Amino acid sequence: MDFIAHNAQETQEIALQVSKYLQAGDVILLQGELGAGKTTFTKGLASGLGIKSNVKSPTFTLIREYTEGRLPLYHMDVYRLEDGGASDLGLEEYFDGDGLCVVEWPQFAAEDLPEEYLAVTFSKNADQDDERTLSFEAHGSRYSYLLDNLSKKQ
């Protein structure tokens, strides 16, 4: 399922719609080049969960935790692990926990990821600087259900 966002606000609005269907233990993997909108999308998820904190990219901290919303949000950026080391972080404790896990650059922690998740790929439009295509792909029945509900709201 694809969505077109013409600007950052629309990216956040799409995420806000997704957040309505999220529950504890959900995992969302965000893929796309630098500046494609991954953190912008996460800001929309946080807003939809009732998180008021300023969501920032966790590039240098690897994991930022936001706990004041409907669900805790664990925002992970594992780009710095491209040479390995994800298994030392205890990511499975987050994945099996009580919140939503959002993982940027998941390919650098592939061996530690759960089998079921929602993948969102961000593609920039070469002709329109602010336009993005967000492609959603469900891996597992939970996420197929989520996308079915989301598609009914389009």
One Martini backbone bead per residue (centre of mass of N, CA, C, O) as a GRO file, in nm:
protein
  154
    1MET     BB    1   0.097   0.036   0.023
    2ASP     BB    2   0.043   0.375  -0.087
    3PHE     BB    3   0.172   0.704  -0.016
    4ILE     BB    4   0.134   1.057  -0.057
    5ALA     BB    5   0.366   1.318   0.031
    6HIS     BB    6   0.402   1.677  -0.007
    7ASN     BB    7   0.490   1.691   0.302
    8ALA     BB    8   0.558   1.683   0.633
    9GLN     BB    9   0.266   1.701   0.732
   10GLU     BB   10   0.161   1.453   0.569
   11THR     BB   11   0.347   1.250   0.701
   12GLN     BB   12   0.228   1.291   0.986
   13GLU     BB   13  -0.068   1.219   0.912
   14ILE     BB   14  -0.018   0.928   0.838
   15ALA     BB   15   0.095   0.846   1.115
   16LEU     BB   16  -0.157   0.920   1.275
   17GLN     BB   17  -0.332   0.699   1.148
   18VAL     BB   18  -0.159   0.459   1.238
   19SER     BB   19  -0.167   0.507   1.554
   20LYS     BB   20  -0.468   0.402   1.597
   21TYR     BB   21  -0.355   0.076   1.555
   22LEU     BB   22  -0.173   0.061   1.791
   23GLN     BB   23   0.031  -0.164   1.996
   24ALA     BB   24   0.173  -0.348   2.203
   25GLY     BB   25   0.465  -0.474   2.026
   26ASP     BB   26   0.508  -0.302   1.799
   27VAL     BB   27   0.673  -0.291   1.466
   28ILE     BB   28   0.866  -0.036   1.291
   29LEU     BB   29   1.016  -0.006   0.974
   30LEU     BB   30   1.254   0.236   0.849
   31GLN     BB   31   1.308   0.324   0.504
   32GLY     BB   32   1.574   0.532   0.380
   33GLU     BB   33   1.716   0.797   0.309
   34LEU     BB   34   1.846   1.070   0.383
   35GLY     BB   35   1.576   1.286   0.433
   36ALA     BB   36   1.293   1.113   0.379
   37GLY     BB   37   1.108   1.101   0.681
   38LYS     BB   38   1.138   0.920   0.939
   39THR     BB   39   1.122   1.124   1.176
   40THR     BB   40   0.864   1.263   1.089
   41PHE     BB   41   0.690   1.012   1.121
   42THR     BB   42   0.750   0.970   1.424
   43LYS     BB   43   0.617   1.233   1.514
   44GLY     BB   44   0.331   1.141   1.431
   45LEU     BB   45   0.313   0.900   1.615
   46ALA     BB   46   0.355   1.049   1.880
   47SER     BB   47   0.111   1.232   1.857
   48GLY     BB   48  -0.099   0.992   1.840
   49LEU     BB   49   0.003   0.894   2.143
   50GLY     BB   50   0.049   1.170   2.322
   51ILE     BB   51   0.328   1.292   2.266
   52LYS     BB   52   0.503   1.598   2.363
   53SER     BB   53   0.771   1.553   2.294
   54ASN     BB   54   1.062   1.606   2.131
   55VAL     BB   55   1.138   1.452   1.838
   56LYS     BB   56   1.445   1.287   1.781
   57SER     BB   57   1.713   1.177   1.650
   58PRO     BB   58   1.901   0.873   1.754
   59THR     BB   59   2.188   0.856   1.626
   60PHE     BB   60   2.383   0.889   1.896
   61THR     BB   61   2.193   0.706   2.105
   62LEU     BB   62   1.994   0.496   1.930
   63ILE     BB   63   1.787   0.541   2.191
   64ARG     BB   64   1.456   0.662   2.239
   65GLU     BB   65   1.240   0.749   2.513
   66TYR     BB   66   0.873   0.756   2.523
   67THR     BB   67   0.626   0.752   2.808
   68GLU     BB   68   0.357   0.967   2.798
   69GLY     BB   69   0.172   0.787   2.641
   70ARG     BB   70  -0.034   0.535   2.548
   71LEU     BB   71   0.253   0.453   2.446
   72PRO     BB   72   0.548   0.357   2.429
   73LEU     BB   73   0.841   0.498   2.267
   74TYR     BB   74   1.089   0.334   2.056
   75HIS     BB   75   1.358   0.506   1.915
   76MET     BB   76   1.555   0.378   1.647
   77ASP     BB   77   1.909   0.413   1.541
   78VAL     BB   78   2.122   0.175   1.353
   79TYR     BB   79   2.343   0.301   1.167
   80ARG     BB   80   2.604   0.268   1.361
   81LEU     BB   81   2.574  -0.070   1.308
   82GLU     BB   82   2.704  -0.155   1.026
   83ASP     BB   83   2.948  -0.328   1.191
   84GLY     BB   84   2.783  -0.399   1.432
   85GLY     BB   85   2.622  -0.468   1.773
   86ALA     BB   86   2.313  -0.524   1.824
   87SER     BB   87   2.323  -0.768   2.030
   88ASP     BB   88   2.424  -0.569   2.277
   89LEU     BB   89   2.140  -0.398   2.324
   90GLY     BB   90   1.865  -0.558   2.371
   91LEU     BB   91   1.619  -0.540   2.161
   92GLU     BB   92   1.420  -0.770   2.250
   93GLU     BB   93   1.310  -0.618   2.498
   94TYR     BB   94   1.158  -0.412   2.326
   95PHE     BB   95   0.996  -0.604   2.133
   96ASP     BB   96   0.869  -0.752   2.410
   97GLY     BB   97   0.722  -0.512   2.511
   98ASP     BB   98   0.501  -0.215   2.597
   99GLY     BB   99   0.561  -0.098   2.305
  100LEU     BB  100   0.680   0.102   2.046
  101CYS     BB  101   0.881   0.017   1.765
  102VAL     BB  102   1.122   0.226   1.599
  103VAL     BB  103   1.322   0.156   1.301
  104GLU     BB  104   1.611   0.280   1.180
  105TRP     BB  105   1.800   0.107   0.975
  106PRO     BB  106   1.739  -0.222   0.989
  107GLN     BB  107   1.976  -0.361   0.824
  108PHE     BB  108   2.182  -0.327   1.089
  109ALA     BB  109   1.964  -0.548   1.258
  110ALA     BB  110   1.845  -0.807   1.119
  111GLU     BB  111   1.911  -1.046   1.330
  112ASP     BB  112   1.723  -0.885   1.570
  113LEU     BB  113   1.459  -0.907   1.436
  114PRO     BB  114   1.153  -0.963   1.397
  115GLU     BB  115   0.928  -1.138   1.197
  116GLU     BB  116   0.718  -0.917   1.278
  117TYR     BB  117   0.611  -0.631   1.071
  118LEU     BB  118   0.630  -0.288   0.970
  119ALA     BB  119   0.702  -0.156   0.656
  120VAL     BB  120   0.866   0.161   0.566
  121THR     BB  121   0.912   0.327   0.257
  122PHE     BB  122   1.116   0.598   0.149
  123SER     BB  123   1.056   0.818  -0.136
  124LYS     BB  124   1.186   1.037  -0.340
  125ASN     BB  125   1.110   1.305  -0.545
  126ALA     BB  126   1.293   1.435  -0.803
  127ASP     BB  127   1.080   1.684  -0.876
  128GLN     BB  128   0.990   1.694  -0.555
  129ASP     BB  129   1.137   1.772  -0.268
  130ASP     BB  130   0.876   1.713  -0.056
  131GLU     BB  131   0.810   1.449  -0.192
  132ARG     BB  132   0.657   1.131  -0.090
  133THR     BB  133   0.683   0.779  -0.077
  134LEU     BB  134   0.481   0.548   0.110
  135SER     BB  135   0.565   0.210   0.174
  136PHE     BB  136   0.365  -0.059   0.271
  137GLU     BB  137   0.459  -0.364   0.466
  138ALA     BB  138   0.346  -0.669   0.564
  139HIS     BB  139   0.463  -0.884   0.850
  140GLY     BB  140   0.198  -1.034   0.921
  141SER     BB  141  -0.121  -1.043   1.050
  142ARG     BB  142  -0.125  -0.786   1.221
  143TYR     BB  143  -0.033  -0.596   0.973
  144SER     BB  144  -0.256  -0.667   0.779
  145TYR     BB  145  -0.481  -0.558   0.956
  146LEU     BB  146  -0.380  -0.271   0.974
  147LEU     BB  147  -0.387  -0.212   0.665
  148ASP     BB  148  -0.683  -0.269   0.623
  149ASN     BB  149  -0.782  -0.036   0.805
  150LEU     BB  150  -0.629   0.192   0.660
  151SER     BB  151  -0.761   0.155   0.374
  152LYS     BB  152  -1.056   0.228   0.475
  153LYS     BB  153  -0.959   0.545   0.534
  154GLN     BB  154  -0.891   0.656   0.234
   0.00000   0.00000   0.00000
